[in-house]
Amino acid sequence: MSFISLADVSRADIDKLVEVSIDVFRSSGSPSRKLDGAICGIYFSKTSTRTRTAFSTAALRLGAQLVTFGPSDLQTNTGESWPDTARTLGTMLDLIVIRTARPLAELREFAYESGVPVVNAMAAEEHPTQAIADLTVLRERLGSLNGITVSYVGEGNNTAAALALALCRYENTTLELCCPPGFDVPKRTIRQIEDLQCPSFQLRPLGSVAEIASHTDVIYTTRWQTTGTSKSDPLWWEKFRSYMVDDRLIADCPKAWFMHDLPANRGQEVMSAVIDGTRSLVWDQVQAKYSSAVAVLDRTLRG
């Protein structure tokens, strides 16, 4: 059962993933070896610190064995087609975790051609496993995902898309999107949310950080230069300058927690005083990367 996009899964599926992740998050021990004997492929064509370590550690602690591939290890570099690579790996592996700059359609093609489950550990359009980690932390801190307000600041990238697709499943939630002009969450994500028919969800575009609701529960930002991408606008930095999350913004939102999916460029999208502050949940998110990886691997191989 592949895990490629949150648009593919039900609210019940998301709830189950979060519940399992929370159980692991709260536990000081290792999970049971539910995947004993399985062989898990880890293919990351783009750099990763947390996600690759989380999935590798989770697979090992669940009892699986690993075969890992870096960006220069596969014959796709010498011209072999994506489908032929998928068919080859599918004959030898039980599951494949992939990070790539390719679109979701190519991950779906890979899953089809390989015949084994594929986990999207970040693709060009969406980072669904990050959203499961974020929901884990939000549930732990806020008690419920219903009725919360999250204010997202910065580029409407794959993390923002996944966050929107996750939060829209819950009742009376609001996602404020404060993105520089021309760097909004893609229209395809908005269409996906509309197709999911979430009548009590509010998606609220903002023109500047000054419009963020003072009662917001969370201020969330990400690195402005998304991993594996580049910006076509040579003046993009000027458009982003006023979107830094600083101590003044945090002070204006007295009950808000701060979240960041890391890596962070301190002094650009966020000040060190914020990321290291008492309302920062960043290191909880790091811990939840592992617990969510356990939940996703268990669901993907065992259903």
N, C-alpha and C positions, 0 to 999 in steps of 0.2 A: 504494500500500500504506500505509494509514493507520497511525499510531502513537498509539494512544489509551490503552491500558492494558498494563502488563507482564503481566497475566494472559492477554493475547491472544497473546503471542509465546513461542517455544520457548527453551530453554536455549541452543541453537545460535545463535538470533537474537541473544540477549543477548551471548553470547561474541563474535560478529562485530562488534556495535556497539562493544563495549569495545575490541576489537583495533584497529579503525579509529580510535577516539578516542585510544588510546594512541599510535598512530603520529603523529597530528596533535599531540598533547600534547608529544611528544618532539622534534618538528621545529620548527626556527626559521623555516621558510619557509611560504608559502601553499600550500594544497592545489591540485591540478590543477583546471581549470575544467570539472568534470564536468557541471555544470548549465547550461552556456552556452546561452542562448536561452530558458530557462525563466523564467516570471514567478511570483514567490512573494508571496502575500498575508500580511501580518503584522497580525493583529487582536488587540489587547490591551485588554480591557475593564477590566482592573485594573492597578494600578501595577506597574512592573518596571524594575529597573536592569540586572541581570546577564543575565537570560534573554532579554529583548527585544534587548539589544545583541549578545548571543552569536548569536542566530538571524539577526539582520540582517547582522552581519559575516560569518557563515558563508555565508549565501546569496550575498552580494556576492562573496566570495572564491572561491566555487564557480562564479561566472559568471552567476548568476541576477540578474534585475532585481526590484526591490521595489515593492509597493504597500502602504502602511501605513495602518492605521485605529486611531484612539484610541477611548476610551469614548463620545465624543459624536459620532462621525463617521457612523454608519450609521443608516438609517431605522428600525431596531428601536426607537430612542428615540421615534419618532413613531407607533409601533403596528404597523409591518410585522412579519409573522410571521417566526419563526426559519427555517422551511422555505423561505419565499419569498426571504429573504436568501441562504440557501445556494444555491438554484437560480441566482440572479442572479450571485453571485460565481463559481460553478462554470462559467459560460459564458465567463469572461474570464481566469481564473487557472489555473495548473497545479498549485498546492499552496497550502494555507492553514495557517498556524501560529496557534493560538488560545490565549489565556489568558482564562479566564472563571471566574466563581463558579457556573456552571451544573453540573449533574450530568453524569457520563459518558454517560448515555443520550442526552442532548441533543447531545453531541459526535458520537455515533454517528449520530444522526438527521441532523446537519449534513453528515457525510461521505456518507451515503446520498443525501441530496437534492442535494448539490452535484455528485456524480459525480467528485470529485477527491480526492486524498489529504489527510487532515487530521492535523496533529501537535498533540497535547495538550501545551501549554507550561505547564500547571498548570490543573487544574479542582478543583472542590470536594472530590472524593474522592481524587485521586491526582496526583502530580507525577512522572511517569515519566522525563522527561528529566533531572531532578535525580538520580535514582537511577543513570542511566548515567554521569553526571559523577562521582558518588561511587564507583562501582565502578572507574572509571578511576584515581582517586587511590589507592584501596585496593590495587589490583593493583600500581601503581607502588611503593608504600611497603612492602607486605607480601609481594610476590612471587607470592602465590596468594590466591584467594578461598575456597579449601577450608580448613576447620578453624579459621576465625577466630571470635572473639567480639566482637560490637559491642554496646555498652551505650547505649541511647537514653534520654535524659532529657527530660521535658517533655510537651507536649501530643501526643497520638496523632493528628497531623494528616495532610495529604496527603503530606508528605515522609516521615513515618514509615510510612505505608501503602505507598508506592512502595519504600522501603528494605526492608521486610519481603518484598514480592513479588519483589524482586530477589535478596536473600540466600538465600531458601529454595530456590533452584535449585542451590545449591552443597553439596558433601558436607561433613557434620559441622560445619556452621556453627551458631552460636548467636546469637540476637538477644534481648538482655535489654531489656524494656520497663518503664521506671520512669516511670509517668505518674500525675498527680494523680487522685484518685478522681473518676469521672464524666467524665474526659477521656482515656479509653483509645483505642487503635486500634479503629476500628469493627469490629463483629462481621462485617460483610460481607467485610472484608479477611481475617479469620481463616477464614471459609468458603472464600474463594478459595484460600488457602494449602492448606487441607484438600483441595480439589478438585484441586490440582496434584500431590498425592501426593508429598511430599518426606520420605521416612521418616527420613533422617539429620539433618534440620533440627530444631533446638530453639528454640521460642519460650517465653521464660521471663519471666512477669510478676513484677515486684518491688514491694514495698510502700514502699520508701524508698531514697534514694541510698546509705544505709549497707549495703545488700544487694548493691551492684554488686560483681562478681567482681574481686578485686584483680589477677588475671592478664588482665583484659580487654585486647583489642588497641586498641579505639577507644571513646572517649566522645563521643557525638553529641548535640547539642541544636539546637533551632531557636527562632526568635522565639516568645514566648508568645502574642502577638496575631497569628495567622496572617493573611497578606494577604487582604483581601477578605471577612473573616468578623468576626463579633462574637459575644460569649459571652452566653448568656441568664442566667447566674448572676451577679448583681451583686457577689457576694463571691468571685469566681473568683481574684482576686489573693492572697487569704489562703491558698487551697489550693495556690498555686504557689510561695509564698515559699521553702519549704524545698528546692526543686528547682533552685536556682541551681548552676551548675557553677563552683566556686571553686578556688583554688589548693590548698586542703586536700584536696578530692576528687581532684584530679590527683596530688597527692603520695601518696595512698593507692593509686593505680593506677600503679606506677612505669614500666610499659612502654607505657602507653596513649597513643595519639595523640588529639588533639582535633579534632573536625569540627563545622562549623556552616554551614548553607546560605545564611546572610545574607538580608536585613539583620539586624544584631544590635542589640539594645538593651543596651548595655554597662551593667553594674550591676544588670541584671534577671536574664535567664536565664544570663548568663555575666559573669565579671569580666574587665576589660581585661587583667590579668596573664596570663590563660589564653589569650585570643584572640590576644594578641601574643607569646605565649610560644614557646619553642623546640620544643615538641611540637605546635604548632598547624599544621593542614593547610588552614586556611581559604583562604589565597591560592592554594594548589594547586587547591582546588575551584573558585575563580573562573576560573582558567585552563582547567580541565576543562569548564566550562560551554560555552566556545567549541568545544573539540575534540569534545565530545559532540554539540553542535548540528551540526557538520559530518557526523558519523557518521549522525545521525538523518535529516538532509536527504538525504544520499546514498542511504540505504536506502529512504527514503520515495518518492523520485522514480524511482530506478533499480532498486529491488527487490533 
